[in-house]
Amino acid sequence: MKLNKYFFLVLFFVLTSVHSQAQNETDAVRYSQYSQIGTARSLGMGGALGALGADFSVMSTNPAGLAWFRKSVFEFTPGMTNVEVNSLLTNDAKNTTWRETKNKFNFHNIGMVRTMYRPGTKVPTFNFGIGMNQLADFNRNFYFEGDSKGSIVNRFQELANGSEGFDEFESGVAFDAEALFDNPQDGYYDSDFDGYPDALTNKQQVVKTSGSIKELVVGMAANIEEKVMVGLTMGFPIVSFTEEKVYTEVDNGEGAVGNVPTFDDLEYTEYLNTIGGGINLKMGVIYRLNQALRFGLAIHTPTLYQLTDNYNTTMTYNYTLSDTPSQGYAASPDGNFSYSLRTPWRFIGSAAYIVGKKGLVSADLEYLNYSKAELIYDGYIAQERDANQLIAQNLKSALNIRVGGEVALDMFRLRGGLEFDQSPIEGDNTIKTAFSLGAGVRSRVVFVDIAYKNSVSKETYVPYRTYEAPVQKVDNNNVVGNIVLTLGFRF
């Protein structure tokens, strides 16, 4: 019996799913892990400006650096990002790697600093800043294809036969698309894959993501006797994230009948759009030990985000029964769910050594504990507890290191930097690495900086989660290149 529409309709109205179940450690990392681009000077030095300042990007790292400005400044930073992802479905040794690229033009920074310069006083500078820094870029595409055992239908079947029963976006859609059917003899839901655990199907998925986190910043900083700099920034990050997935399975077994006799192919699509904003405070101090040596410390409060997810799914299922080809199709309703996310505290220690007017070297050390991120649902206590338990179990603390240097040749500047970011995933010891190069020209009124950054990282992507069937694992190797140009004016 392929469908029991009456039984499904009863369950559809009695059993509903809360989209809060879709939030997990992935969301916590997405909105807590930053890869700030900011200005070309900051990018060219690996972002290691925590003890230096005199750059607008420090308003999102150590706002005490705002006090080093001697003149008012207006600047903006456009740039181009290239993302390359090489993906491999690792479940079968015969599978091959697939490469996808995406290019995106963006504005990474725009801002103004207004100085109050009073040389000879105990507070020679008291400065204000306002503008925007980009904290994260979500633009990328990737694609994988390969053969493996198991099916996404196994997941839908587990959900339907579990304690939660049908939901509107996964198992319910699969049932209505005829990928699942009820068995009146035992009360469970069956699928065409029952009895074929070793069958191979061809799996493909296209994943497209876009969006960013751009932080509006308002801050102030004071220079106390050219010895101690203190600063405060209020940040208002704005989130925009869109993810579109198209997952396909095809029974490509030999002969007229494939590995799974009844099944032909399926397509399952997922759409998610998240928008929202947050608020945080950043406090910083820089101590100037002498003309050459400086130390910095910054503390960022958790960002409290208010986010809204809009989402839907569809499924098309093709099968052949008694030599008759058939197709089932179903679409979920448009879902909407609002929730809050509290990111972890962030601590940044910095040091810099100034070599007179010849150049400088600097380093930043950042610490945050991703497992302390917290999802907050209004009225869904059990789902909130489960989601935060996943975060606590699957995430960990991380140390991120940034080092940079600058050589001054009269009005010209040459820069370089390195970055090392630990993975936030428990049990994952990989390190995201990046190098950067930059150059600049500085006059009394105008300055122009250009920089290039190349970052490399690895991740394991799981297209769907299942407990009883084989877990599909995709290795993604990411290479991101950024080219940015900052144009600034002093007044």
N, C-alpha and C positions, 0 to 999 in steps of 0.2 A: 504494500500500500504506500504509494509515493507521497501522498499528502492527506492530511486530515485538517481541512481548513477550519472546521468548527472548533476543534480542540485548540488550534493555534489562536484563534480569535479570543477564546476565553482566557488563555494565558496572556495574550497581548495586553488585555485591559486589566488583568489582575496583577501580573508581575511587571514591574518597571525597573529599569536600571538607572542608577545615578552616575552621571559622567565623572564624578569625583574619583571613581575607580580608575580612570585613565591617567590621572596625575600620579607621578611616581618620582623616583630618584632622577630620571632623565630631565624632568621639568626643573627640579631643584638645581641641577648642575647648569642647565641652559641659562637660567636667570641669575646665577651666582658666579659663574666663571667668565671673567672679562679678558679680552684681548684688545686693550685700548690702543688706538692708533693716534688720536690727537694731532699734534703738530708734526711737521717733518723733522724738526730738531729732536723732539722726543723719540720719534720712530727711529731716526738714524743712530741714536745712542742706546737703543734697546729699552727705552722707557726708564732708564736709570737716572732720574732727575730729582729723586726725593730729598737729597741734601743740597741741591743746587738752586732750583727755582729760576725766576726770571723767564718763565715760559708758561703760556696759558694752560697747557695740559696738566700742570701740577694742581690745578683746582680740583681735579678728580683723583689725585694721589696724595700729595702733601701740600695743603693750602698755605703753609707757612712760607713756601717759596714765592708766593705772590708779593711778599714784602721786599724782594730784591729788585723789583722794577724801579727805575729812577725816572722814567718818562712814561706818559700814557701811551697805550698801544691799541691798535685795532688790527686784527688778523683773521684770515680764513684759510682753510685747507681743503681743496678738492683732491680726489685721488681715484685710482683705478685698482680694482682687485681682481685677480685671476685665481680661481679655485680648481684644482685638478684632484679627482678622486679615482683611485684604482681599486676595484672591488672584486673579491673572489669568494664564491660560495665554497666553503672548505669541506663540505660533507662527502664529496667524492673527489678522488685524486685526479680524475680526468677533466674536471672543470677548469676553465680558463679565466684569466683576469680581464675585466672590462674597464675601459677608461672613459670618464666623462669630465668635461670642463665647463666652467661658467665664468663670464666676465661681467663686472658690475662697476659703473661709475657712481661715486658717492661724495657727499660732503662730510668730512670727518671732524671738522672743527670750525667754529666761528666764535669770536669773542672780543671783548674790549676790557682793558684795564685802565682805570682812572687813578692816577697817583696824586698824592699830597706830599711833595718833597720839601722838607724843611731841614737843610743841612745845618749841623752845629747844635741841634737840639737833642734831647734824650730820646725822642721818637722821630728820627729823621725821615722815615717814610710811613705813611698810613694809607694803604691802597685798597681799592674796591674793584671787583671783577664780576662780569656777567657774560654768559654765553652758553655754548654747547660743545660737549665732547662726545664722540662716539665710543661706547664701551664694548660693544659686541656686534658682529656681523654674521647673520644667519644665512647668507646667500650661498647655496651650493646645490649641485645635482649629482646623483650617482645612480648607477644601474648595475645589476648583477643578473647573471643567467647561468643555469647549470642543472644537472640532474642530481636527485637525492631521494632517499626514502622519506616517507611521511607526507602529510598534507596539512594545509591550513584548515581543512575540514575537520581534522582531528581536534583542533582547538575548539571549534564551534560545537562539536559533539560533546567534549568535556564540559563546556559551559552549560549546555542544555541538560545534561544528565547530572549536573552538580546541584548543590543546595540552592544556588541563586536562580536556577531555571533559565527561562528565556530573558534576553534583554532586547532592546530595540535596535541595537547597532551592530551586533555580531551574530549571536546564535539565532536571534529572531529573524534577522535578514536571511541567514543561511537556510532556515526552515522554510521561509516563504519563497525562496528561490529554488526550493526542491533539492538542496544539497543534503538536507536531513529529512528523515521521515519517521513517523512514530510506529513502534512495534506494539500492537495491542496485547500480544502474548506475555511480554515481560514488563511493559510500562516504560521501556527505555527508548531512546532515539537512536536510530541506526543510520549508516551512511553507505555509499557504494564502496568505501575503502575497507569495510569490515571484512576480515578474512584475508587481507592482502597486505600484511605489515612490511613485507620486503619489496613491494612494488616500487619501481622508480618512476617519478614524474619529473618533467622539465619545469623548473621554476624560474620566473623572471619578475623583477620589480624595478620600477622607475620611482625614485624618490626626489622630489623637488622641494627645496625650502628657500624661503626668502624672508627679509625683514632685518631688524637691528634693535639694539638698545642705544638710544641717544639720551644723554643726560644734560638737562638744563641745570646750570650751576650759577649760584650767587654766593660770593664770598668776600672776605676781607682779611687783611693781614697787617701786622705792625712790626716794624723794625725797632728794637729796643737797644739803643746805644751801640749799634753795629755789631752786637754780640749775640743777641737772641732774637729769633724771628718766631712769631706765633701767628697762626691763621685758623680760620674757620670757614667751611663751605657748607651750604645747604644744597643738596642735590635732589633733583626731580627727574629720575630716569623714566623714559617713555618707551614702552615695549610694543613692538609690532612683529608678529611671527606668523608665517603661513607655511603649512606643510601639505603637500599633495602626494599621495601614494597610489600607484596602480600595480597591483599584484596579480600575476597570471600563473596558472598551472595548466600543463598540457600532458595528456597521457600519450607519450610517444613510443610505446612499446611496439615490437615488431609484429607484423601480420595485420589482418583486418581487425582483430580485437587486440587492444593494448594490454598493458600490465594489469589494469583494472577494467574488467570487461565492460561494465556499464558506463563508466566515466569517460568523457571526452576532453573537456577543458572547462576552466572557470576563470572569472575575472572579479577581483574584489578591490574596490576603490575606497580610500579614506581621505577625507578633507578636514583640516583643522586650521582655524584662524584664532590667534590669541592677541588681544589688545589690552592695554592697561597702563598703569603708571605707579610710581612709588615715591617714597621720600626717605632721605637719610641725612646724616650729619657726618662731616669729616673734620677732624681736629688734628692739627699738626704743629710741630715745633722744630726749629733748626738751631743748633748751637755752633757758633763759630769759635773754635778753640784758638785759632791763630789765623794768619793771613792765608795759610795753605790748607788747613784741615777743618772740615765741617762734618757734623753728625746730625741726622734727622730722625724723627719718630712721628708716625701718623697712626691714628686710630679711626676706623670707619665703623659707625654703628650699623647694625643690620638695616637693610633696606626693607621696608614694609610695602609690598606690592599689592595692589588690588587688580586682579586679572579677570578677564571674561573669555571663555572658550566658546566658539561657534563651530559646529562640526556636523558631519553626516557621512554615511557610508552607502554603497550600492554593491549588489552582487549579481552576476550573470553566471548561470550554471547550465552547461550543455551535457547531455547524456543520451545514450541509446538504449532503449528498452524494447525487447522483442522486435529487433531490427527496425525500430521506429525512432528516428532522431527527435529529441525534444529539448526545449529550452525553458528554464525558469529564470525569472528576474524579480528582484525586490530592491526597494530603496527605503532607507530609514527616514524618519522625520528629521527636520532640522533641529539639532540639539543646541542648548544654550546653558552654560553653567558659570557662575561667578564664585570666586574664591580668593583667598589671600595667601601670600607666600612671604615668609620672613627669612631673609638670607642670613648667613652667619656673620659674626664679627670679623673684621679684617685688620691686621696689624702689619705695618711696614716700617722696617728699620733701614737706615741709609747712612752712607759715608761717602765723602768726596775729598779728593786731594787736588788742589789747584797748583799748577806749575807756573807761577807768575802769570805773564801774558802769553805764554807759549801754548798752554792747553790744560787739560784736566783729565782725571779718571774718576769714575764714580760707580757705586754698586748699591742695589736695593735688595732687601730680603723680605718677602711677603709671606705671611702665615694666615691660613684660614682653615676652619674645620667644617667641611661640607656636610658632615653627618649631623650638624646642629641646625641645618635648615629645617624649616617647619611649615607645613601646609595647614591652612586654617579654613575649615568648612563651616558654614552657618547652618546648623541643624542636622548635620550628618556625622554624629560623634563616632560611630563604628568605622565608617569609611575614612574619616580623618585619622583615627588611630592606626588603621591598617597601612595607610599611605605613609605616615611618619615612621612606622616601624620599618618599612622598606628602605626609607632614607637612612635611618640609623644603622641598619644592617649592611647596606650595600655601598655606603659612602665612607670616606675617611678624611683625615686632615691632609693638608698639602703645603709644601714649601716651594715657593717660586723665587728664582734668582734672576736678577738682571744686572748686567755690567755694561759699561759704556765708556767711551773716551772721545775727546775732541782735541784737535790740533788747530791752533790759530796761526795763520799766515797773513799778517796784516789784516785786511778786511775780509779775507777768505777763511772758511772753516771746512775741515775734513773730519768726518765722524764715523764711528763704528760701534757696534753693540752685539751682545749675545743674550739670549734668554733661555732659561731652563724651567719648565713647568711640570710639576709632578701630576700624575693622574689622580682625579678625585675618587676613582672607583676602587673599592676594597678588593685586594688581591691583584690589582693591576699595577705593575711596577714600571710601566713604560713612562718615558719622559718626552714631553713635547719640546722640541728644540727650535731655535730660530736664530738667524744672524741678520744683521742690518748694516747698511752703508748709507752715508749721507754727506752732503756738501751744502755750503751756504755762502752768501755774500751779504755783508752787513755794512750799511752806511749810517749816517746820523739820522736820516729820515725814513729810509726804506730798507727792508731786509727781505731776502728771498732764500728759502731753504728747499732742498729736494732730498728725498730719501727712498730707499728700497729695502723691503723686508721680505725674507723668505723663511717660512715656518713649515716644519714637517711633524706630523703626528700619525699615530696608529690607533685604531679602535675596532672593537668587535660589535657588529650590528646584528640584532636578532629580529627578523621580520615579523615573527609572531611567537608568543609564549605558549608552551604546552608542557604538561607534566608526564604524560604517558607515551607520547609519540616522540620520534627523534627531533631534537632541537636543531633548527637551521642556524648556522653561524656564517656570517659574512665578514671577512677581514677587509677593512677599508684603510688604505694608505692615502693620507691627505697631504697635499702640497699647496700652500697658499702663498701667493706673491702679491705684495702691496707696493704701489708706486704713488707717492704723495708729493704735493707741492704746496708750500706755505708762502703766502704773500702778506707782509705786514707793514704797517705804517706807524711811525712814532710821532707824537705831537705834544 
